[in-house]
Amino acid sequence: MSQHAQSTPNHSTPHHSSQHHSSPESAPQAGAAGHHPAPSSADLKRWRQYLADERAEAAVYRDLAQNREGEEREILLALAEAEGRHEAHWLGLLGDHAGKPRPASARSRMLGFLARHFGSVFVLALAQRAEGRSPYAKDPNATDAMAADEQIHEEVVRGLATRGRNRLAGTFRAAVFGANDGLVSNLSLVMGMAASGVASSVVLLSGIAGLLAGAMSMGAGEFISVRSQRELLAATRPTQVTLAAAPKLDLEHNELLLVYLARGMSHEAAEHRVAERTGLLSCDCDPSLSLQPELPEEEDQHEAVGTAWGAALSSFCFFASGAIIPILPFLFGLTGVSALVVAGALVGVALLATGGIVGLLSGTSPLTRGLRQLGIGLGAAAVTYLLGLVFGTVVG
């Protein structure tokens, strides 16, 4: 890792950082002349931008570390230190051309703002994308070690972000699905009713009924789903009956061995565990085969699933918040085509937002996820509108 700081503030530094990328002919000529060509204005501009971004990214990691404790804090501070080494590299290349500090890129500034004011998993997800899009692998003035650092940083940040995703996965899933279901289902309902030719008051009442019915249904469904999933997971967790039953077992017909084999242990490991449980072994002769007593876990083993009440409440509230958007134009007195156009536009913006949030948290493109949500939602509404036209024609 020391090669990050090998650069010195003299003008020979660019040669050291890029000599492995130089042509065989250019290196001897430069050495014979005793000096190297001055960097171009494009090089200086690019290096200054790299320098500004490295400083901003180091500040982001330090700001995030202030809101963390223990291991996560140490990891974030180590990332900031690594960005500092990259900063030193670009300072060495720039030398006297460093000039006044340049503003960081818009992405780096946004990350810094979020890290200072929120410090949430969203910041880590954005940082993961930023590390994954580093240009160092293709830049001849960045060392191979710097490019490798950025690749490793992406995985480190991914691991930190995964911890946060696991903590909010269950409730977040219910919230996002609830909001999208509310947006799409109620927009489709409103579009279909309006296309059938009924009065705007009927469309509004239908939208309100759809909001209430859908929110109750989503809340109840999420409660049952999450409660059932947690019960299923809890049923698969080994109990501690082996501790109480082991001393009383008939050693000639020791069924305790079957317990451990059924749990997936190898025959050797299962026999070792049985010997521990029955008191034949009092030491960890082979720690790789030894599993300590099944003490109760204090922390939630199914936190990624979420709690039943939390999922139900999130699903209810977010479905309602999504379902109210398509009926807002009717609530404010709009009617006919104008109300439908405004409703479609509002829902479109909301779908882009929810899709973008999913993209951010998953470390993928927010724009791609947002456009996907938009296409699916408006497509479903368009199909329902056409069906409403057909239904209205048939009934009329």
N, C-alpha and C positions, 0 to 999 in steps of 0.2 A: 504493500500500500504506500510505500515511501515515494514511489515515482510520481505521486500527485504533486509533491512539493519539490521536485527536482528543478523546476524552472527558476531562473534567477532574473532580476530586473534588467539584464543587459539585452542587447539586440541579437545575441546568438541563441537565445532561448527558442525562437520558433523552429530553428533547425533541429534542436533536440526533441521537440515534441512531435515532429513530423518526419524525421529522417527515415523511418521505416516505410513511409509512404512515398518517398521521393524516388525519382527515376535513378538508375545506376549512374547515368551520365552527370546529372546535376550536382550530386553530392561532392564528387572530387573537385569539380570546378569551383564550387563555393569554398571548399576547404583551401584550395590553392590560392584563391583571392584573399583569404583571411577575413572575409566578412560575408554577410548574407543579404539578399535583397530586402529592402524595407517592406513591411506588410502593406498591402493595398488598403485603400479606404474602405472597401467592402469587408476585408478581413477585420479591420479595426472596429467597424460598426457591429459585426457579428460577435466579436469577442466581448465588446462592451455589453451587448445584450445578454450574453451568457453570464457575464460577471454579475449583472443586475439580478438575473433570475436565480443564480446560485445564492446570492445574499438573501433574496426574498424567500426562497425555499428553506434555507437554514432558519430564518426567523419564524416561518410557519411551524417547523418542528419544535422550536423552542417554546413558542406560544402554546402548542398542543401539550408539551411536556408539563407546563404549569398546571394543567387540569388533570394530570394523571399522577399516579403514585406507583412506587415499587418498580417492578420489571418493565412495565409499559413506559414509564418515565425514562428509565435508563436507555431503552431502545430508541426512543424519540431523540434524546440528547445525542446518542451515538450517530444517528442519521444527520443531525445538525452539524456534528463535527466533520462528518464525511463531506457534506456540502461545503464546509469551510475549506477543506483541502482542495476541492475543485475550484473554489473562488481564488485560492492562492495560485493555482495553475494559470488562470486567465490573467491575473494581475501580473504574473511573471512574463507572460507573452506581451502584454500591453506595455509594460515598463513605463516610460515617460508619456506614453500615449493614453494612459488610463483616463485622464481628464476628470471632469466632474462626474459624480455618481449619476448613472442613467436610470430612469424609472423602469421598474420591472414590467414584464408583459401583463396584459389585462388579466390573464388567468392566474398568474402568481399574485397579483394584487388582490384579486377576489379571494383566493385561498387565504391570504394573510388576514383579510377582514373577517372571514368566517372563523378562522382559528382564534382570533382575539376575542370575538364576541360570542361564539357558540362552542367551538371545540368539539363538535359532534362527529358521528360516523360519516356524515356527508363530506366533511373536510378530508377525512382519510380516503374516502372513495374517489374524490377529485384528485387528491395527491397520487393515488395509485395510477390513475389515468395519465397524469402529468409525467410520472416516472417512466411509464411504459412508452411514452412518445418522445423520449429523449433523442435528440439528433446526433449525439456523440458518436454513435456507431458508424455514421457516414461522414463525419467531419475529420479531415486529415490532421487538424491541429489538436484534436482531443486524443489522449492516450487510450490504448486498449483497456487499461485498468479502469479508466473513468467510465468507459462504455459498459464494462462489466459491472461496475459499481451501480450504475443506474438500473441495470437489469435486476441485480440483487435487491436494490431498494424497492423496486416494484413488488417483489415477493414479500419483503418485510412489511411494507405498508398493507399489502393484501392480507397478511396474517393479522395485523392489528385491526384492520377494518372488519375482518371476519368475526372477531370477538364481538364487536359492536353489532354486526348484523345478526348474530345469534341471539343477542340480548333483546332485540326488538323484532325478530323475525315473525313470531306468532301474531302479535298485535298489529304489526305493520302490514302483514299479509291480509288480515281481516279489513284493515282500514283501506288499503288500496283497492282490494276487490270490491268492498262495499261501495266506495265512491264511484268506481267505474260502472258497477252494476246499476247504481242509482242514475248516473248520467245517461247511460245507453238505454236502459229499460224505460225510463220515464220520457226521454226524448222520443223514443220509438212509439210509446203509447200516445203522446201528444200529437205527433205527426200523423199517426194512423187515424186518430179520432178527428183531427182537423181535415184530413183528406176525405173522410167519409161525408163531410158536409154538415156536421152538427154545429150548433151555435157555440160561440167562444166560451160562454159560461159553462156549457157541458164539458168542453175541453179542459177548462180549469178544474172543474170538480173531478173529472177523471184523473187529472194529474195529481191532485191532492190525495185522492183515494189510492192511486198507485204508489205515492210516496209513503203513506202510512202502512199500507199492506206490505209493501216491499221491505221497509225498514224493520217491521215486526218479524217478517219471515226470515230476513237475513240475520237478525239478532238471535232468534231462536235456533236457527240452523247452525250458526257458528258456535253457540253454547253447547249444543248437542255434539257437534263434530269434535270440538276441542276436548270436551269432557270425555268423550268416548276414546279419543286418541290417547289422552293421558292415562286413562284406565287400562288401555291395552298395553301401553309401554310399561306401566307399573306392574302389570301381571307377568311380564317377561323378566323382571328383575329378580335375581335369586334371593330367596329369603334366608334367614339365619337359623332355620330349623336344624341344620346340620350340627350346630354348636351344642344344642340341647340333646339331640338324639344320639350323637356319636358315642358317648360313654356306655350306652345301653345296648349297642348293637351286638349281634351274634357274629363274632369275628370269623366263624367258619362259613357264614353265609352273609358276607359283608356287602349289603346293597348300597352302601355309601359310595362305593366305586362307581356304580351305575349313575349316581347323581352327577358326578364330575365328568364322566364320559358323555352324558347327555348335554352337559353345558359346553361341550366342544373341546375338552382337554385331550391331550394325547394319553395313551395308556400309562406311560411312565409318569407323566405329571399327575395323573389322577391317583396312582398308587402312592406317590409321595404325599399328596394332599391328605389322603386317607390315613396314612401313617401319622401325620401331624394331628389330625382330628382325634384319633384314637389314643394318642399319648405315646405311641411307639417311637416318635421322633420328638425331641425337645429342642432341637437346634435347626437353624437354616443350613443344612448340609449343602444344599444347592439352591441358592436364592432364586435362580431362574425358574425353578419348579415350585417355589414356595409362594403361596398366596396368603396374605395375612388375614386374620379374622374379618368377617364381613360386617364391619362396623357401620351403623346407619350413617347415610350421607346427610350433612347439614344443608348443603346447597341444593337448589332445584336441579334435578337431573334432566328435566324436560323443559328447560327455559326456552329453547328454540321453538317449542310448540306453543308456548304462551299459556295464560290462564283462561279458563272457560269464560269467566265473567268479563275479563279484560277484552277478550276477542269479541264477545257478544256486544258489549257496550261500544267498542270501536266500530264494529260492523254496522250497528244500528245508527250511530251518529253520522258516520261517513256516508252510508247509503242515503240518509235523509239529506245531508248536505249536498250530495250529488244530484239527488232527485228533485230538489227544489229549484235548481238552476233552469231546467227547461220550462218551468211554469212562471218564472219571474216576469217575462214580458206580459203574460196574461194578468198577473197580479197587479201590474202597473197600468193596466188599461189598454194595452195593445191588442189588436185583433187581426184575424185573417193572415195573409201572406207575410205582412211585416212582422207579426209576432213570431211566426215560424222561422223567418230569416234571423231575427235577433236571437231566438232560442238556439238555433243551430250554431250561430257564431259563438255564443257564450259557452255552449257545451264543447265546441271545438277547442277553444282556449283551455278549458279545464282538462280535456283529454290530453292535450299536448303537455300540460303541466304534470299530470299524474304519470304519464309515460316517461317524461323527462326525469322525474324523481326516481322511478324504478331504474332507469338507465344509470343515474348517478350512483345509487346504492349498489348496483350490480357491477359497477366498474366498466360499463359499456357506454356507447354513444347515447347521450340524452336525446339528441335530435332523432336518431333512428327509432328509438323506443317511443318517442312522442308521436312521430308520424305513423307508426304502426297502430298505436292506440287510436289516433284520429281516423285512420282509414277504416278500422274495424267498427268503431262507434258510428261514424256517419254512414257507413255502408249499411249497417243494420237499420238505422233510421230511414234511409232511402228506400230499402226494401219494404219496410212497414208502411211507409207513405204510399207506395205503389199498391200495396195490398188494400190500404184504406180506400184508395180511388176505385179499385175494382169492387170492393164491398159496397161502397156508397152507390155505385152505378147499379149494381145488382138489386140492392134493397130499394133504391129509388125507382 
